[in-house]
Every structure is written in structure tokens, then in C-alpha cells.
Amino acid sequence: MVDDQTPLTGHGLVLVRGSAAASARWVRRGLAAVRVCPLQGWTGVCLAEARARAVAPYDVGLEILAARHVPTRHRPAIGLFVIDGCAVVTVQTRGWRLEQRWLVWEPGVGVRRTPDLPALPAALVVDVAGARSRTTPAEVTEHFADPGGEPLDVLVGLMRLLGLPGEDLLREGADESHVRVDPSPRSIAAFDALVAEESAHRAEQDL
């Protein structure tokens, strides 16, 4: 069983393609401070702070990182998170058309239906990870079929099944040896202004 010593930032890791330097330019346009970590075949992106810089309720770092769209040149991308006591896996495929798919596993339940989020099939997980020579979609499906265990164990088990790097980053977060990238004030201000505008519009409609 994985020793779940939860870091202050929580358990969350996004694996993207491309160099760490190129990834730094992309994440600077986001809402959360992160650390970018070169890995074999991937770049890992972890939170540097638990809270995002946007106004509430958009200040939950893990949720913001999980929902962040990855640009074409950095896809495919795989996200692994523990959010609200569940194991969450996201995939964004290569290509111009962006579609983020989600798998949510809940202890005692197993894979949970998420009608508002496009489902993530096991075959796509294997293909995006480039793991056809290591495992099969059936093995991934079987891995998530067991409702027992802890979310972090489930995510680490998936990483080992797929041969993905970054287990230590998911378990422990990224330390100060990895490059920290803070979001640009312009990106945060633009997002907050958009949220305020949408809130005002909803208020007008409710009158």
C-alpha cells in the first residue's frame, strides 16, 4: 500500500509532451503556480501552491490544474489527481480538436458515472500512454473494477501498469529543485474580469 503522506499541495500531476522550457511558457498563462519537471518522454507539471490565484470558487489548485486545457503541441496529456477523496484521471488527445476525457474512481464504489464529463475509455488511456506493448485495455478496466483501496494507490497502480514516469511527483509533489513558474498577473486579471462579467450578467437575468 502506498504511504499517503499528503503534500500541502495535494496529489496531482499532469504529464505533457514537449520540453520543460516550452511547458513553462504555457503554464505561465494559467491561474496556479506550478513546478515543471523533466521526465523520460514527458514533462511533469505539479502545483507549487495549493491555492490558485483566481477568485473563489476558482482558487482550488487541483481542480484548476485538472481542468486546464493543454495546447496542441503539448498533447497528448495525462492528468492524475486525488480530488474530493476520488482518483481522477484525465486525458487530452493529440490533434487540433480538443476534447478532455475523465475517469473518476471512488472508494467503495469503483468507477463513477460522470454525466457532465466525457468518459475516458480504457483503450484511450493505454494508447495515449504508449503502453500497448506493456498492458491491455482489459487490464486497465480490471484495475479500476476493484472498489477497494485508496485513491492514491489506484493512481500509482495505474502508472506502474502503463509504465508512466513521475510516481514520486504524484506521491510527494515537486520540491524546490524543480523550476517554479508563477502565473502572469495579466492572465489572472483577465480571468477574474471574465468571472465578474458573467456573474453580473447572471444577476441581470435574475432580476
For each residue, the residues with C-beta under 8 A, 3 or more apart:
1: 149 150 153
2: 150 152 153 156 171
3: 171
4: 150 152 153 171
5: 171 172
6: 10 11 82
7: 10 11 172 173
8: 50 173
9: 12 46 47 48 49 50 61 62 173
10: 6 7 47 50 61 62 81 82 83
11: 6 7 62 80 81 82 151 152 155 170 171 173
12: 9 46 47 61 62 65 66 79 80 81 82 83 170
13: 44 45 46 79 80 81 166 169 170
14: 44 45 46 65 68 70 77 78 79 80
15: 39 42 43 44 45 77 78 79 80 164 165 166
16: 23 42 43 45 70 74 75 77
17: 42 43 73 74 75 76 77
18: 22 23 43 73 74
19: 22 23 38 43
20: 23 24 36 37 38 43 179
21: 24 25
22: 18 19 25 26 43 73 74
23: 16 18 19 20 26 27 36 43 45 74
24: 20 21 27 28 36 179 181
25: 21 22 28 29
26: 22 23 29 30 70 71 74
27: 23 24 30 34 36 45 181 183
28: 24 25 181 182 183 184 187
29: 25 26 183 184 187
30: 26 27 34 64 68 183 187
31: 52 53 54 58 64 183 187 188 191
32: 47 48 49 51 52 53 61 64 65 183
33: 47 48 49 53 180 181 182 183
34: 27 30 45 46 47 48 65 180 181
35: 45 46 47 48 174 178 179 180 181
36: 20 23 24 27 43 44 45 178 179 181
37: 20 43 44 45 46 166 169 174 178 179
38: 19 20 43 44
39: 15 42 43 44 165 166 169
40: 165
41: 130 165
42: 15 16 17 39 164 165 166
43: 15 16 17 18 19 20 22 23 36 37 38 39 74
44: 13 14 15 36 37 38 39 165 166 169 174
45: 13 14 15 16 23 27 34 35 36 37 65
46: 9 12 13 14 34 35 37 169 173 174 178
47: 9 10 12 32 33 34 35 50 61 62 65 173
48: 9 32 33 34 35 174 180 181 182
49: 9 32 33 52 61
50: 8 9 10 47 61 62
51: 32 59 60 61
52: 31 32 49 58 59 60 61 64 183
53: 31 32 33 59 183 188
54: 31 58 59 64 188 191 192 195
55: 58 59 192 195 196
56: 59
57: 60
58: 31 52 54 55 64 191 195
59: 51 52 53 54 55 56 64
60: 51 52 57 63 64
61: 9 10 12 32 47 49 50 51 52 64 65
62: 9 10 11 12 47 50 65 66 81 82 83
63: 60 66 67 83
64: 30 31 32 52 54 58 59 60 61 67 68
65: 12 14 32 34 45 47 61 62 68 79 81
66: 12 62 63 79 81 83 88 90
67: 63 64 100
68: 14 30 64 65
69: 92 98 100
70: 14 16 26 74 75 77 92 98
71: 26 74 75
72: 75 94 95 96 98
73: 17 18 22
74: 16 17 18 22 23 26 43 70 71 77
75: 16 17 70 71 72 92 93 94 95 98
76: 17 91 92 93 94 128
77: 14 15 16 17 70 74 90 91 92 128
78: 14 15 89 90 91 125 128 129 164
79: 12 13 14 15 65 66 88 89 90 91
80: 11 12 13 14 15 87 88 89 155 158 159 170
81: 10 11 12 13 62 65 66 87 88 89 90 155
82: 6 10 11 12 62 85 86 87 88 151 152 155
83: 10 12 62 63 66 86 88
84:
85: 82 106 107 151
86: 82 83 104 105 106 107 112 151
87: 80 81 82 104 105 151 152 154 155
88: 66 79 80 81 82 83 102 103 104 105
89: 78 79 80 81 102 103 105 120 125 155 158
90: 66 77 78 79 81 100 101 102 103 120
91: 76 77 78 79 100 101 120 124 125 128
92: 69 70 75 76 77 98 99 100 101
93: 75 76 99 101 124 128
94: 72 75 76
95: 72 75
96: 72
97:
98: 69 70 72 75 92
99: 92 93 118
100: 67 69 90 91 92 118
101: 90 91 92 93 117 118 119 120 121 124
102: 88 89 90 114 117 118 119 120
103: 88 89 90 111 119 120 125 144
104: 86 87 88 111 112 114 117
105: 86 87 88 89 109 110 111 112 144 151 154
106: 85 86 109 110 112 147
107: 85 86 147 148 149 150 151
108: 147 148
109: 105 106 112 147
110: 105 106 144 145 146 147
111: 103 104 105 144 145
112: 86 104 105 106 109
113:
114: 102 104 117 119
115:
116:
117: 101 102 104 114
118: 99 100 101 102
119: 101 102 103 114
120: 89 90 91 101 102 103 124 125
121: 101 124 125 137
122: 125 126 137 138 140 141 144
123: 126 127 137
124: 91 93 101 120 121 127 128
125: 78 89 91 103 120 121 122 128 129 137 140 158 162
126: 122 123 129 131 132 135 136 137 140 162
127: 123 124 130 132
128: 76 77 78 91 93 124 125
129: 78 125 126 162 163 164
130: 41 127
131: 126 134 135 161 162 163 164
132: 126 127 135 136
133:
134: 131 161 162 163
135: 126 131 132 139 140 161 162
136: 126 132 139 140
137: 121 122 123 125 126 140 141
138: 122 141 142
139: 135 136 142 143 161
140: 122 125 126 135 136 137 143 144 158 161 162
141: 122 137 138 144 145
142: 138 139 145 146
143: 139 140 146 154 157 158 161
144: 103 105 110 111 122 140 141 154 158
145: 110 111 141 142
146: 110 142 143 149
147: 106 107 108 109 110
148: 107 108
149: 1 107 146 153 154
150: 1 2 4 107 153 154
151: 11 82 85 86 87 105 107 154 155
152: 2 4 11 82 87 155 156 170 171
153: 1 2 4 149 150 156 157
154: 87 105 143 144 149 150 151 157 158
155: 11 80 81 82 87 89 151 152 158 159 170
156: 2 152 153 159 160 167 170 171
157: 143 153 154 160 161
158: 80 89 125 140 143 144 154 155 161 162 164
159: 80 155 156 162 163 164 166 167 170
160: 156 157 163 167
161: 131 134 135 139 140 143 157 158
162: 125 126 129 131 134 135 140 158 159
163: 129 131 134 159 160
164: 15 42 78 129 131 158 159 167
165: 15 39 40 41 42 44
166: 13 15 37 39 42 44 159 169 170
167: 156 159 160 164 170 171
168: 171 172
169: 13 37 39 44 46 166 172 173 174
170: 11 12 13 80 152 155 156 159 166 167
171: 2 3 4 5 11 152 156 167 168
172: 5 7 168 169 175
173: 7 8 9 11 46 47 169
174: 35 37 44 46 48 169 178
175: 172 178
176: 180
177:
178: 35 36 37 46 174 175
179: 20 24 35 36 37
180: 33 34 35 48 176
181: 24 27 28 33 34 35 36 48
182: 28 33 48
183: 27 28 29 30 31 32 33 52 53 187 188
184: 28 29 187 188
185: 188 189
186: 189 190
187: 28 29 30 31 183 184 190 191
188: 31 53 54 183 184 185 191 192
189: 185 186 192 193
190: 186 187 193 194
191: 31 54 58 187 188 194 195
192: 54 55 188 189 195 196
193: 189 190 196 197
194: 190 191 197 198
195: 54 55 58 191 192 198 199
196: 55 192 193 199 200
197: 193 194 200 201
198: 194 195 201 202
199: 195 196 202 203
200: 196 197 203 204
201: 197 198 204 205
202: 198 199 205 206
203: 199 200 206 207
204: 200 201 207
205: 201 202
206: 202 203
207: 203 204
